[in-house]
Structure formats: C-alpha cells, structure tokens
Amino acid sequence: MSNCCSPKGYRWVFSERSAQAEARRYRRRGLDATSRRIVDFLRTQGVEGSTVLEVGGGIGGIQIELLKAGAARAVSIELTPTYEDAASDLLNEAGLTDRVERRVMDFAQAASQVESADVVIMNRVICCYPDMPRLAGAAADHARQLLVLSYPRLTWWTQIGLTLGNWLLWMMRREFHIFLHPPQQILATSERHGLKRIADQQGMLWTMAALRRTA
C-alpha cells in the first residue's frame, strides 16, 4: 500500500473516538441514509437465511439490521482495529455476538483467507482504497449471489470537495487520501468477475449500486 494511505493514516481518520461517536449516533437514530438504502434494498431481495460479508463494516450497523431481518450469519472485515470495541458493544446490546465474526485485515491483500458469502457489501469503502480493481474484484469474487456497493457520485461538487479534502490532509501530513474512482470502472470491474448490475440509486453525494451473480 502506498504512503498516501498508511495504517497510521487510516487509524487517524477512523479512530476509536470517531467509532464511539458513530455508535452513539446509531443508538439514537439508527442507520444513516446510505446504509439504510442498502438494508432496504436487500430486504426487497430477501435475506432470510443468507450469509453476509461486509468489507469495511465499521461499527456493524448494517450487519445488525440484516441479522434482525433474517440473515443467518455475518462476517465483518476491517482494515484497522479501531472499530472493534464499539462494534462489540453494539453486538452485545443486540444479543448477536455469536452470529458475527469480526476480522481485522486488508481484504484486498488477503481475500483468499475469507470465505465467500451470499451477500457482499462495501459501503463507502472503495473511495478509501488506492487499488480499486483489486478490491472490487476480490469483493465480486466473494459474492455468491449479490454485491452491493456505495461510492461517491462523480460530480463537479464531489470533485471539488474531495480535492480540497485531500489538500487539507496533505497540509496536515496525514497519510490518507480520498479517491474518486470512476463509477463505470468500478462497475465494469465487478461485471468482469461474473456479476450483472441490477440497481443503481443515486443520492446527492453517494451512489448505491447492486450486482447479481449471473448463471
């Protein structure tokens, strides 16, 4: 991984403090709008008895909601250990600890160590990783039925906002970078791994896309 996105940089952006704040918001308000769109979409597809793999699962709110909706089990992959305490607390409160396996690893680099799942989710993850083809390809390969992604819309306002954000990170010498990978390249990468797009929902800042395994 390049120096633009070192483990130190990830831990600064996705710190224990930010994880605890996110967990408090989830307790008060539930999922954010993009996460809720993902869960609502998957409910329409039917998740009863399904296995779920979430890459970049964060505090695990999506996993908790899908398990409550009938999913059988979930695996959460995180790049840093900073979410683990907050996520464990939420699982304990929901009584779901025994149905979720949490692992800390670089999924794109060690995907062979992770089993496939019926549903694979990457919510606001691709924009934080430099090697999009490797990450998206690994996620697609692990999806037995569905792959659901969210990523920034490619608009003038997101381009300006991310450029300013990256400039500030550079000025602060933070080893982190936000990537605006072209959406068509993200989807084309997933489709080359045997998936077909079935949904594409655009919000003001984030796009949610879903792809299904072809026969």
NORBELHU-V359540 format. One line per field, one symbol per residue. psi: psi as a letter, one per 40 degrees, with the letter a starting at -180 (. if undefined). burial: I if it has 24 or more other ideal C-beta (glycine too) atoms within 12 Angstrom, else O. A space follows every 50 residues. Layout:
# NORBELHU-V359540
psi->???
burial->???
This chain:
# NORBELHU-V359540
psi->hiedgidddddddgidddddddddddddeaiiddddddddddddehehei ihhhhfebeeddddddddeeidiihhhidieeeddddddddddefedeeh hhihihdddfdeehiiidhhhghfddeehdgddddddddddehddihhii iiigiddddddddddddddddefhgiihhghhdddddddddefeihheig hhaddihhiiiihi.
burial->OOOOIOOOIIIOIIOOOOIIOIIOOIOOOOIIOIIIIIIIIIOOIOIOOI IIIIIIIIIIIIIIIIIIIOIOIIIIIIIIOIIIOIIIIIIOOIOIOOII IIIIIIIIOOIOOIOIIIIIIIIIIIIIIIOIIOIIIIIIIIIOIIIIII IIIOOOOIOOOIOOIIOOIOOOOIOIIIIIIOIOOIIOIIIOIOIIIIII IOOOOIIIIIIIIOO
